[in-house]
């Protein structure tokens, strides 16, 4: 089944991310996942026997949970997840670099030394 990525959020304190995906039949799901690849709005997801395919490429994504979309729940995520990139994806400075659990910033601001 093909899905369109509508929205995304990240949680720097856990290193997890969330994405809202919708099917062509207007079924909407929230994915809770961990990955070094981030699902971006406008992208396409296909779940197959090979794994999770994003924009034509198999991606290493650990799906933690999937549940039906609920606008109130998504708004709670938006308010409680403390990544400044969730509100401003084009930001150039992050004041949470020292506490962020992502090796690579989902919004491209910083990279941790490995």
Backbone torsions as a table, in degrees:
resi	resn	phi	psi	omega
1	UNK	NA	140.1	179.8
2	UNK	-96.2	140.8	-179.1
3	UNK	-131.7	146.4	175.2
4	UNK	-104.8	132.7	178.3
5	UNK	-81.1	121.5	-177.8
6	UNK	-96.9	-45.4	-174.0
7	UNK	-146.6	161.5	174.7
8	UNK	-149.5	155.2	175.7
9	UNK	-144.4	152.1	174.9
10	UNK	-126.2	155.2	179.4
11	UNK	-119.8	99.4	-176.5
12	UNK	-65.7	-23.7	-178.8
13	UNK	-76.0	-18.1	178.8
14	UNK	-118.5	-18.6	-175.8
15	UNK	78.3	16.9	178.8
16	UNK	-103.8	164.8	179.4
17	UNK	-137.4	162.5	178.9
18	UNK	-131.4	145.8	175.8
19	UNK	-143.3	141.4	171.4
20	UNK	-96.3	125.4	176.8
21	UNK	-121.6	150.3	179.5
22	UNK	-133.4	145.4	177.5
23	UNK	-89.9	170.3	178.1
24	UNK	-70.3	-11.0	175.4
25	UNK	-95.3	11.5	178.4
26	UNK	67.5	25.7	170.8
27	UNK	-82.4	128.8	-177.2
28	UNK	-118.2	136.5	-176.5
29	UNK	-135.0	146.0	171.1
30	UNK	-99.8	125.1	174.3
31	UNK	-99.3	133.7	172.9
32	UNK	-112.9	119.6	-171.2
33	UNK	-147.8	166.9	171.0
34	UNK	-126.8	138.6	-179.1
35	UNK	-173.2	161.5	170.0
36	UNK	-89.2	-3.0	176.8
37	UNK	-111.6	133.5	-176.2
38	UNK	-110.5	134.2	-179.4
39	UNK	-76.1	119.7	-176.1
40	UNK	-104.5	142.7	176.2
41	UNK	-54.0	138.4	-178.8
42	UNK	95.2	-15.3	178.8
43	UNK	-78.0	168.3	-179.9
44	UNK	-118.5	135.4	178.6
45	UNK	-116.6	133.9	173.2
46	UNK	-126.6	127.3	175.7
47	UNK	-97.5	121.6	-176.6
48	UNK	-135.8	179.9	175.9
49	UNK	-63.8	-23.5	179.5
50	UNK	-79.7	-18.7	-177.5
51	UNK	130.5	-152.5	-179.7
52	UNK	-96.4	121.6	-178.6
53	UNK	-107.7	124.5	179.9
54	UNK	-119.3	121.4	-179.8
55	UNK	50.5	40.8	175.5
56	UNK	86.3	0.7	-178.9
57	UNK	-122.7	135.1	176.2
58	UNK	-68.6	131.3	-178.1
59	UNK	-121.3	145.8	177.3
60	UNK	-84.5	94.0	-178.0
61	UNK	-124.1	124.0	175.6
62	UNK	-93.1	108.1	-179.6
63	UNK	-81.0	116.0	-179.7
64	UNK	-84.1	-38.5	-179.2
65	UNK	-168.1	151.5	172.8
66	UNK	-133.1	133.8	-179.1
67	UNK	-146.5	157.8	-178.2
68	UNK	-57.9	143.2	178.8
69	UNK	-65.5	136.8	175.2
70	UNK	-138.5	120.1	-175.1
71	UNK	-61.1	-39.4	178.9
72	UNK	-63.6	-40.9	178.2
73	UNK	-64.4	-44.6	179.6
74	UNK	-61.6	-41.0	177.8
75	UNK	-63.5	-36.1	175.7
76	UNK	-63.5	-43.3	175.8
77	UNK	-58.6	-47.3	-178.7
78	UNK	-58.1	-39.7	-178.1
79	UNK	-76.1	-31.3	-171.6
80	UNK	-98.6	-21.8	-179.8
81	UNK	-80.7	125.3	-166.5
82	UNK	-94.1	23.6	177.4
83	UNK	-84.1	123.9	179.5
84	UNK	-64.1	-24.0	177.9
85	UNK	-68.5	-22.5	177.6
86	UNK	-64.1	-31.7	179.5
87	UNK	-92.8	-27.8	-178.0
88	UNK	-139.9	85.0	-177.4
89	UNK	-61.3	-15.6	-179.3
90	UNK	-98.9	16.9	-176.7
91	UNK	-63.5	154.9	-178.0
92	UNK	-114.5	-10.8	-179.2
93	UNK	-139.3	139.3	178.6
94	UNK	-127.0	128.2	179.0
95	UNK	-92.1	9.0	-179.8
96	UNK	-114.5	17.1	-177.9
97	UNK	-55.9	-38.7	-175.9
98	UNK	-70.9	-22.9	-178.2
99	UNK	-109.8	-0.4	-177.3
100	UNK	-76.4	135.1	-179.8
101	UNK	-90.2	0.7	178.4
102	UNK	-87.3	130.6	174.4
103	UNK	-66.9	-37.5	176.3
104	UNK	-120.4	129.4	179.5
105	UNK	-63.4	127.6	177.8
106	UNK	-59.5	-22.3	-178.9
107	UNK	-104.9	6.8	173.3
108	UNK	80.6	17.6	-175.8
109	UNK	-82.9	-39.7	-175.6
110	UNK	-149.1	162.2	173.8
111	UNK	-131.0	128.2	176.7
112	UNK	-72.5	148.0	173.7
113	UNK	-72.1	136.5	-178.3
114	UNK	-101.2	NA	NA
